[in-house]
Every structure is written in C-alpha cells, then in structure tokens.
Amino acid sequence: MVSEPASGLLGAVVLGGLLLSSLVTLVAGYRVVRGPTTPDRVVALDVIGTNVVAIALLFALVTGEALFVDVSLVLAIIGFISTVAVARYVTEGDIIE
C-alpha cells in the first residue's frame, strides 16, 4: 500500500531532517576514519547505522513508499546485532563462547 507523500510544511521539515541526518552521518564517518580509539570508532559506526535507519524512514515519508519502512526495520535489527557483537569482542575478546 502506497501512502501519500509528505508535502507542505511536513515535507520541508522532513527534507530538513534528511539533510541534517546526512550531515551527521558524514561527521561520524570522519570519526570512524580518524577515531583515536576502537570504542570511538564503534560508537561512530553505531551512529552511522542509526542515521541510515532515520534516512530510510524520512525517505519513506517523502516518497510515500512503505517498502522503505521495512528496509529500515531490517537495518535497525542488523545494526543492533552488530553493535552487540562488536561490544562483546571489545570487552571479552571473543564473540561466541
């Protein structure tokens, strides 16, 4: 089911959110490359994953395509599992016991 795309004030706010999320993702990408420690890089990757989910949801609002909501849910699940795996690796040195 395709819903109506966002327009008017809501459309402008959603486009602003897309722009802001994209900017934060670029800043976090810089922290991944230049991060002084491994936990800094892990947090930056988590921020990028969260922003990709937000961008997919905002894009779903702009275009009216419900498929992007499903994509964002899958990305959120994968991001959560990968964050837990990396956190276990950093703290314990092993992911699976």
C-alpha positions as CSV (number, residue, x, y, z in Angstrom):
1,M,0.0,0.0,0.0
2,V,1.4,3.3,-1.1
3,S,0.6,6.3,1.1
4,E,0.5,10.0,0.1
5,P,4.0,11.6,0.0
6,A,4.7,14.4,2.5
7,S,4.1,17.9,1.3
8,G,3.8,21.4,2.6
9,L,5.4,22.2,6.0
10,L,5.8,18.5,6.8
11,G,7.7,17.9,3.6
12,A,10.0,20.8,4.3
13,V,10.7,19.5,7.9
14,V,11.3,16.0,6.6
15,L,13.7,17.3,3.9
16,G,15.5,19.3,6.7
17,G,15.7,16.1,8.7
18,L,17.2,14.3,5.8
19,L,19.8,17.0,5.3
20,L,20.7,17.0,9.0
21,S,20.9,13.2,9.2
22,S,23.1,13.1,6.2
23,L,25.4,15.8,7.6
24,V,25.7,13.9,10.9
25,T,26.5,10.7,9.0
26,L,29.4,12.4,7.2
27,V,30.7,13.7,10.5
28,A,30.5,10.3,12.1
29,G,32.3,8.9,9.0
30,Y,35.2,11.2,9.8
31,R,35.3,9.9,13.3
32,V,35.4,6.3,12.0
33,V,38.4,7.1,9.9
34,R,40.3,9.4,12.3
35,G,39.0,8.0,15.7
36,P,41.8,7.7,18.3
37,T,40.4,4.5,19.9
38,T,38.4,1.5,18.9
39,P,35.4,2.4,21.1
40,D,35.2,5.8,19.4
41,R,35.1,4.0,16.0
42,V,32.4,1.6,17.2
43,V,30.2,4.4,18.5
44,A,30.7,6.3,15.3
45,L,29.6,3.2,13.3
46,D,26.6,2.8,15.5
47,V,25.7,6.5,14.9
48,I,26.0,5.9,11.1
49,G,23.7,2.8,11.4
50,T,21.1,4.8,13.3
51,N,21.3,7.7,10.9
52,V,20.9,5.3,7.9
53,V,17.7,4.0,9.6
54,A,16.5,7.5,10.1
55,I,17.3,8.5,6.5
56,A,15.3,5.4,5.2
57,L,12.3,6.4,7.3
58,L,12.4,10.0,6.3
59,F,12.8,9.0,2.7
60,A,9.7,6.7,3.1
61,L,7.8,9.8,4.3
62,V,9.0,11.9,1.4
63,T,8.3,9.4,-1.4
64,G,5.3,7.6,0.2
65,E,6.8,4.2,-0.4
66,A,6.1,1.8,2.5
67,L,8.9,-0.5,1.4
68,F,11.5,1.8,3.0
69,V,9.9,1.3,6.4
70,D,10.6,-2.5,6.1
71,V,14.1,-1.7,5.0
72,S,14.7,0.5,8.0
73,L,13.4,-2.2,10.4
74,V,15.8,-4.7,8.9
75,L,18.7,-2.2,9.1
76,A,17.9,-1.5,12.7
77,I,17.9,-5.2,13.6
78,I,21.2,-5.7,11.8
79,G,22.7,-2.6,13.4
80,F,21.7,-3.8,16.9
81,I,23.1,-7.3,16.4
82,S,26.4,-5.9,15.0
83,T,26.8,-3.4,17.9
84,V,26.3,-6.2,20.4
85,A,28.8,-8.4,18.7
86,V,31.4,-5.7,18.4
87,A,30.9,-4.7,22.1
88,R,31.4,-8.3,23.2
89,Y,34.5,-8.5,21.1
90,V,36.0,-5.3,22.5
91,T,35.2,-6.3,26.2
92,E,35.8,-10.0,26.1
93,G,38.0,-10.6,23.1
94,D,35.5,-13.3,21.8
95,I,32.1,-13.1,20.3
96,I,30.9,-16.7,20.6
97,E,32.0,-18.7,23.6
